[in-house]
Amino acid sequence: MKMKRFIVGIVLFAVAMGIQASERKKYNFNSDWLLKIGDMERAESPKYADGDWEKVTLPHAFNEDEAFRVNIKDLTDTIVWYRKHFRLPAEAKGRKVFIEFEGARQGIDLYVNGKLVGQHENGVMAFGFDLTPYIHSGENVIAARIDNDWDYAERSTGVKYQWSDHNFNANYGGLPKNVWLHVTGKVYQTLPLYSNLKTTGVYVYAEDIRVQSRKAVVHAESEVKNETKKVQTVGYEVELLDRDGKLVKRFSGKEQTVPAGGTAILSAETEVGGLHFWSWGYGYLYTVKTALVIDGEKSDEVVTRTGFRKTRFAEGKVWLNDRVIQLKGFAQRTSNEWPAVGMSVPAWLSDYSNGLMVEGNANLVRWMHVTPWKQDVESCDRVGLIQAMPAGDAEKDCTGVRWEQRKAVMRDAIIYNRNNPSILFYECGNESISREHMLEMKAIRDRYDYHGGRAIGSREMLDIRDAEYGGEMLYINKSAHHPMWAMEYCRDEGLRKYWDNYSYPFHKDGEGNTAYHSAATGKTQKHADASVYNRNQDSFAVENVIRWFDYWRERPGTGRRVSSGGAKIIFSDTNTHFRGVENYRRSGDTDPMRIPKDSYYAHQVMWDGWVDTEQPRIHIVGHWNYDAGTVKPVYVVSNTDSVALLVNGKAVEGVHRDYHFLFTADSVAFEAGTLEAIGYNEGKEAVRTRLETAGEPAAIKLAAIQNPDGWKADGADLALVQVEVVDAQGRRCPLANDLIHFTLDGPAEWRGGIAQGPDNYILSEDLPVECGVNRVLLRSHTRSGRIVLKAEAKGLQPAELVLSTESIEVENGLSTYIPGDCLAGRLTRGETPDTPSYRDRAVDVAVLSARAGAHTEKAGNSFDDNELSEWRNDGKASTAWITYRLERIARIDEVCLKLTGWRMRSYPLEIYAGDTLVWSGETDKSLGYVHLNVKPVPASEITIRLKGSSKEDDAFGQIVEVAAPVANELDLFKAKGGAETGHELRIVEIEFKEHLNR
């Protein structure tokens, strides 16, 4: 009896301390790691002397100092060891202990208390191990030997992973992502970590979604393991909580018997009303608690944060919550890195970066080549940003072991990320894959995420209908079948530092395109000509406007075959493959510190709306601080009908529209004061903006951007500090390039910023502002306290910023503080509107049949909705015609053509409606389609005739790829005869349109 009372007392004490025998715990395992570069013998031993090792908090790449300092190819690749001493709470005795790594680069051998636990090698995906057999009471030592060799090969096969590519997959080595520890009972819901553990975890999804009535059937299912020695009867209980933690619904599934050592899938479902559906810019997330019920007691509760949304992919379009959305966004390097820290940033800073895309009216991020780490995936959930999730690849399809490696990563990535609502696309390759491979990938999706509402496809996939989406890298594709969107477009580069040709540093496109010497590597890097990859902000913004128009013009509402959008490469400048002067890629809408370039605001204007532009916006490209007597062009990006420009209240003559969104005044004389742009719709003012001339530089201004939950003293949290040079009135001086000297005092580490100069000023405490502004990063210590940052420069009033860090509780290497848990979903854009996202502007008139001067049997190739097929004549003038019979008599007012060799070739054409000539001229070269406005004449037949020899030269010679395009050779076709191509008429696709209310 005394023993029974003693046991009861222990249980009551544990409950009072918040500890229950059946409670499941997730610990932050990032604290108190030790790091040593090199391969030390017996470093896995618990007794190894590690007192002189560097103390770090994860996530932490061992070569982080090199991020943006060196060319991606020069990132250090070597062997490194991480060690950690820790103790588990006493109540963990006799329970299961699992470790979850969100990733390691590249191959890792994990030891606990000197014993090898296991290995993981793909360098991309999360993985886990069961530590239970290796853990003991008292101090434990975990050790990881990690090899991040660029040429690391899978040990069992000797085959290198395809995605270990030093063009795009920045090699931030070691443990650059989070690590978690899970303690469970012996009957438990598994983790979604298929590699090593071979488990699939919890899966939550919705079906029968009725957006208008806000209802859906919510399903939850969990893989459950019984590691006791007896059969267990297990019930399943689910709680659905809203974003404020309020219980929405509680529901249960059927009990199941799970044999000793066995596994079962438990599930439950219920209809739920009053739902808020996840959407673009509306990161509404629910908390789903799934718990096991054993002998009437709830145990092993798992918390899943997810959202619900409805999707459809058909007719060349994408629907989100029953509303068509044109995809507008960025193909971003998966590393998503920052100077001097690489990818290892806190969760709030991921939200800041990804949220900037949404604020710029992007709705899509297409991560490139490899699966993003979980922190970025969850961040996109919170900010309301659609994701395209790749697995692992390079630039082409593959076979054998490499293909099996790719399938394994896709399987692991789907299982790990299938509860994240922001993922709408699974990408199987950065270039087309075979039909057989597409079917294999589709089978993986159908096995593990059949209910997720996600399309699976690949770049290109223009004619394989088994793919559920596709689209080229640079060219415009359209479809009436599965959606086609550009995977990458507008690859030009330009530093934020360069305004234009008329102000400091007076940068014309292409200037400064010379070799550079790196003190970091001791190497001189030579460059081929890359003039168009070295733009200033004016021309970079204009180029982005021109390029987007190609996709916007083919948007839903313009006919039966449409483009579903595109992803510009890239969002933020990146420490990866480059073509310009600097040793990193500068194609971003922001610089590496996420300071916007003018192209960011240009996209913000053009992308406002789901399909059609919805809110009037306007942006003046550049600044308004010039030398007296300067006369220059002024560019205005606006989504209004017309624009007026005023200098100090006086109208500027000659403002004209160059492209749909671009208005230009060719010669504007600078006058100090204000430059104002006013946008008009239907003759009425809709929006206005202005630039103001700043005075002489007078002072430095500092401002902090930091964790909304407070700057945490965990050794990993960062504060982002903006530094500006301002005039006496506090206005930023856009031409300032002053060298700022920083002094940091207090428990924080200087990580600095980036600027043009020696080694890009990485880690330097002297940093110039560029265009009057720059930013620096500070990293907390594990000791909290007051931090003072001072900034000074010659001739300027200095500035001081006082910050403080907050302590977090870490005990024996464990913490219950999970950084992402405190971050709420952003509801900036509101719920999905129930109005149409576009109005129809044109209808296609279908083609019934066609006859031609030659190869009539292939004439259907020119209107078959397949951009890999074409009709062509035999090269003779007499056969260079084709006549189309329409489904009805129509007044065609536009002929839309994709002509073979569209980038390099112009065709002299005549178009007849019946016998009436309705158009004559030479077609433009393009990145896809040409639109010919023809005289509308009632007719049931349209004839296209070549009226002379077509001519050939590359109008887009700047398009130079890592690997030359091979999937769609029609774009690169060159005739053998040189510039004169003879009397070839070659048509890939043709459409006949009648505009509505034109």
Beta strands, then each sheet from edge to edge (+ up, - down):
strand 1: 25-28
strand 2: 33-37
strand 3: 54-56
strand 4: 60-61
strand 5: 79-86
strand 6: 96-101
strand 7: 107-112
strand 8: 115-120
strand 9: 127-130
strand 10: 140-147
strand 11: 174-175
strand 12: 179-184
strand 13: 187-189
strand 14: 202-210
strand 15: 215-226
strand 16: 232-241
strand 17: 247-258
strand 18: 263-272
strand 19: 286-294
strand 20: 297-306
strand 21: 311-314
strand 22: 317-320
strand 23: 323-324
strand 24: 327-333
strand 25: 364-368
strand 26: 386-390
strand 27: 423-427
strand 28: 455-457
strand 29: 486-489
strand 30: 516-517
strand 31: 524-525
strand 32: 565-569
strand 33: 618-620
strand 34: 631-638
strand 35: 642-647
strand 36: 650-651
strand 37: 656-659
strand 38: 662-669
strand 39: 674-681
strand 40: 684-692
strand 41: 699-705
strand 42: 712-713
strand 43: 718-726
strand 44: 739-745
strand 45: 748-752
strand 46: 766-768
strand 47: 773-780
strand 48: 786-792
strand 49: 799-804
strand 50: 806-807
strand 51: 842-844
strand 52: 847-852
strand 53: 871-872
strand 54: 881-891
strand 55: 894-899
strand 56: 905-906
strand 57: 908-913
strand 58: 916-922
strand 59: 930-933
strand 60: 938-946
strand 61: 951-952
strand 62: 986-995
sheet 1: 1+ 12- 6+ 9-
sheet 2: 3+ 2- 5+ 10- 7+ 8-
sheet 3: 4+ 11-
sheet 4: 13+ 15- 14+
sheet 5: 13+ 15- 18+
sheet 6: 17+ 16- 19+ 20-
sheet 7: 21+ 22- 23+
sheet 8: 28+ 27+ 26+ 25+ 24+ 32+ 29+
sheet 9: 30+ 31-
sheet 10: 33+ 34- 38+ 37-
sheet 11: 36+ 35- 39+ 40-
sheet 12: 41+ 43- 47+ 45-
sheet 13: 42+ 50+
sheet 14: 46+ 44- 48+ 49-
sheet 15: 51+ 62- 53+
sheet 16: 51+ 62- 55+ 59-
sheet 17: 52+ 54- 60+ 57- 58+
sheet 18: 56+ 61-
end
